[in-house]
Amino acid sequence: MTLQAKRRVAAVLMMAVAAVTAGITAAGTPALAADKKAAAPATPAPGTAAAVQANIPKATLGWDKLADVKEVHSMDNGLLRVRAAFGPEVQALEGKPLTIAGFIIPLEQKEKSGHFLLSAMAPSCPFCPPPGPADLMEVRTSAPIAMTSEPITLTGTLHMVGDDDNGLYYRLADATLQPGS
């Protein structure tokens, strides 16, 4: 199964779980905790960019831009080494601002943190496959943010790391939490 297919399956499963546990909004998308507190937004006109955006699960925002990456396997002193080979569209994002949504995987046991991993998939979802290197991102924020199990949206500067010792392919620097997250 391709990486994009895995992401689609994970997104559909997240939507199904959210639909069962939280209900469905008028737009047909899963209701998030924040949606329950706010009034239901107006339904965008069919066929518009807003309608397409409304039907994308919040936690998949931005990850589609990073999907063009291949794993290159080699032996290094008798050890298997995995490196990333980024496609041209992904390489063009190096050093540019990126807005991305996902789930926090804490690296420290603190209420607020400025250093954590962001996952395309919910770490607590029993139906989702575990994230791979292309589904994780190391994040350093400009100010510590509160840890949460809800999806968040960040904007920061994207950097590609094709040969990281920890097996990560992406870093988001100087990230800020977007309103509504």
N, C-alpha and C positions, 0 to 999 in steps of 0.2 A: 504494500500500500504506500502510495506517495505521501510526502509530507503535507501537501495541500489536501489530499483526501483525508488524512488523519485529522487535520484541523477542521475540515468540514464536519466530520463525524463528531468530533469533540464539541463543536459549536451546536450542532443539532441536539446532542445529548444534554448539554447545558441548558438549552432552551426548553427541552422536555421536562427536565427536573425542575426548573424554575416555574414552568407552567403548572405543574402539579402542586408545588409547594406555595406558590405566590399568586397564581392566577395569571390571566393574559390581559394585556392592555388593549385598548380599542384599536391600536395600530397592528395588533397581532403579534407583538413582540413580548418577551417575558417582562413581567413587572418586577422591577428592582425595589429594594427597601426604600430608596429615595422616592420612587414613583408613588408609593403608597401615601407619603406625606404630602406630595404636591398634587395639584389638580392635573387631570389628564390633559396632555398637550393636544393641540389640534392635529388631526390626521393630515399628513402632506398629500398633495395631489398625486395620483398614480402616474408613474413614468418619470417623475422628476428626480433630481439628484437627492433631494431631501427624503423622498419615499424610499429610495434604495438605501440611503444611510440609516433610515429608521429601522430597516429590516436586518441590519448587521448587528449581531450580538455585540454589546459594548466591549467585551473582553477580547474581541478579535480585531479591533480597530488598530491599524498600523502594521500588524504582523504580516498581512498579505504583501506588503512592500518588501519584506525581508525574505520571502520564500525562495528566491532564486539563489540558492547556495547548495553546493555539493560537498560531500565528505570525501577527502582524499586520504587513503590509508597507505602507510609506509612503515618500514621497520627502522628503528633507531636504537642502536646498541642492543639488539635482541628484543626490544619492546615495541609493541604496536603503537604507532602514533597516528592520531587522527587530526587532520588539518582541514580548514575550510577553504573552498574555492568559490569566491563570490562572483555572481553574474554581473554583467555590465550595468544593469539597472540598479542593483544593490550598491555596487562600487560608486556610482554617481551620488549616493546618499552620504558618503563619508564626509564628516565634519559639518553636515547640514542639520538644521533643526528638524526634529521628528516628534510628532504627537502620537502616542501609543497608549493603549489601555491593556490592563492585565491584572494579575493577582500578585500580591506581595508574598515572597518567601523570605522571612527574616533571617539575617545572618547574626544578629545580636538579640539578646533577650532584654529588650527595652520597650517602653511604651511608645517612644518616638525614635526614629532612626533616620540617618542620612545616607545609609549604605545598606542595600538589600538586593535581592534578585527579583526580577519581574518575570512572571510566567504567563504565557499565552493561555494556559489552561488552569482551571481551578485545582489547586493542590489537594483539596478536600473532596473532589468529585470521584465517587467510586466507579463511575462509568467511563471516565476519561483515561486515555493512555498516559503514561508518565511523559513529562516534557523531555524533549531531546535538546541538544545544544542550540538548534535553530529556534527553539521555543522558549529560550531563557535569555535574560539580559541582565548584566550587572548594572546597577543604578547608583549614582552618587547625586544626592540632591543638594540644592543651594541652601536649604533649611530643612531640619529634621521634620518628618511627617509622622502622623499617628499610624501605628500598625492597625490593619483591618483585614477582615476576611472577604470584604466586598471588593468588586473590581474598582480600580482607580484609573485615572487618565493623567499622564505626565507629558510634559513637553521639555525636551532637552536637546543636546548636541549628540548625534549618533557617531560612534566610532566602531569600525570593524576590527576584530582581533582574530585573525585566521589561525594563529598558533599559540593560543593561551594555554598555560600549564593546567588550568582548571577545566579546560574543555568548553569554555564559553566563546561564542562567536561575536557577541555584540556588547557594547558599553554605552550607557546613556549618561552624559556628563552634565552638570549644572541643571539638573532636572527640577522642574517646578510642578506642583500639583495643580491641576486645572480645576476651576470652579465647578461644582456639581459632582465632584468625585467623592 
